[in-house]
Amino acid sequence: MFTFAHGNPKVQLDQQHTALVQADIQDECLADIGSCHPMIEDKLKENCVADHLEQLLQ
């Protein structure tokens, strides 16, 4: 059993029955041409979002 580290110790994920659903955020959020990108660009870099998304996919 894996405990998801988000602050609520009651939430546990069963790795055999848990899926990661990642919506396609690349165009709107990660790409320079995306409508959301200018508003969140600094936080994307500060939190290394692209690197963390890659880790999740692996």
C-alpha positions as MATLAB code, in Angstrom:
seq = 'MFTFAHGNPKVQLDQQHTALVQADIQDECLADIGSCHPMIEDKLKENCVADHLEQLLQ';
ca = [
       0.000    0.000    0.000;
       1.290    3.456   -0.924;
       0.293    6.514    1.104;
      -0.198    9.538   -1.099;
       1.742   12.449    0.427;
      -0.769   15.260    0.212;
      -1.421   15.876    3.881;
      -4.367   13.551    4.480;
      -3.043   10.355    6.071;
      -6.399    8.609    5.557;
      -5.978    8.485    1.779;
      -4.122    5.413    0.581;
      -3.545    4.188   -2.955;
      -3.508    0.519   -3.832;
      -0.902    0.419   -6.624;
      -2.500   -2.621   -8.275;
      -5.852   -0.844   -8.568;
      -4.795    2.765   -9.094;
      -4.318    4.611  -12.369;
      -2.719    7.914  -13.217;
      -4.881    9.973  -15.555;
      -2.936   12.808  -17.103;
      -4.931   15.168  -19.279;
      -3.185   16.669  -22.285;
      -2.064   19.980  -20.817;
       0.862   20.452  -23.149;
      -0.656   22.967  -25.582;
      -2.616   25.154  -23.176;
      -0.263   25.167  -20.209;
       3.226   24.059  -21.150;
       3.637   25.535  -24.633;
       4.577   29.193  -25.060;
       1.585   29.618  -27.391;
      -0.934   28.318  -24.852;
      -3.542   30.695  -23.479;
      -2.751   29.727  -19.850;
       1.016   29.742  -20.199;
       1.701   33.455  -19.576;
      -0.234   33.344  -16.288;
       1.593   30.321  -14.863;
       4.972   30.364  -16.612;
       6.934   31.370  -13.498;
       5.362   28.640  -11.344;
       5.901   26.007  -14.052;
       9.616   26.762  -13.961;
       9.805   27.179  -10.181;
       8.143   23.802   -9.578;
       9.894   21.987  -12.465;
       6.504   20.841  -13.753;
       7.767   19.429  -17.052;
      10.356   17.293  -15.242;
       7.790   15.999  -12.765;
       5.338   15.128  -15.546;
       8.090   13.128  -17.219;
       8.783   11.300  -13.944;
       5.109   10.409  -13.583;
       4.975    9.043  -17.108;
       8.004    6.849  -16.471;
];
